[in-house]
Every structure is written in C-alpha cells, then in structure tokens.
C-alpha cells in the first residue's frame, strides 16, 4: 500500500533550499518515492494553521521506505540544513 510523505515548511533562511532541491530528488527516487506536489500555494479550509512557504507531498511504496529515506546517511546533512533554516512539520500517512 502506498504511503505519503507530507512536509509543511516555513523558511527562515533560504540558504539551504538550492542544495536541498538539487540533491533530495535522487534520494527520494532511490527509495521509490515520486513527487506528487511541491507548491507555494496553500489554502486552509478549517483550523488555525498559518500557511507554510512550501508544501511537499511525495508518494512512496510504503511507510518503511519513508522511514529508510528519513534515516539515510546521505540525507542527514540536507535534513540538518533544512532544520537550521526552516521550521518544518513533516509526517507520513499510509497503511
């Protein structure tokens, strides 16, 4: 069953973005991920959440593949740069 990686990102410093965008797609592909949506357009229908700068949705074959991607040693420095330059809410949904 497919699983979906969902990231809501509000950037404090754009310095991390170019390197992240240049390198993360190949890592996502390695774990069977497929970009579904990357957008700066956000519309809230209920709740009090503030709109993020970026919304990203990636389909993976399973939750285990998402966990493996997040734990990948090559992703670690990119993740650290994102954490330093942005506030992120990242979660996954699937069976």
C-alpha positions, -999 to 999 in steps of 0.1 A, spaced: 0 0 0 13 34 -9 23 59 18 26 96 16 53 119 30 39 154 37 60 184 45 48 218 55 79 241 56 82 277 67 117 290 58 137 314 80 167 315 57 166 304 20 203 294 20 196 257 23 169 255 -4 191 253 -36 213 224 -23 183 206 -9 164 208 -42 194 197 -62 201 166 -41 169 154 -24 151 142 -56 177 115 -64 175 102 -28 137 102 -29 139 82 -62 163 57 -46 137 48 -20 109 45 -47 95 79 -40 76 100 -65 70 138 -62 32 144 -62 32 181 -53 57 209 -45 39 242 -42 39 276 -26 1 278 -30 -17 268 2 -54 272 11 -67 263 46 -104 254 48 -106 247 86 -83 253 116 -59 280 126 -27 269 108 -6 295 92 2 289 56 37 273 50 61 287 24 63 252 8 41 222 8 56 189 -5 38 156 -10 57 125 -20 43 91 -27 64 61 -15 57 24 -18 54 20 20 59 37 53 91 16 57 105 33 26 98 67 41 115 57 73 145 44 54 147 77 34 145 98 66 173 77 82 195 77 51 231 90 59 232 109 27 200 128 36 213 137 71 233 168 62 205 181 39 180 175 67 202 193 92 205 223 68 167 224 64 162 222 102 186 251 107 170 272 80 133 264 84 105 253 107 90 221 93 61 198 101 68 165 84 46 135 87 35 104 68 2 87 62 -4 52 49 -15 17 59 
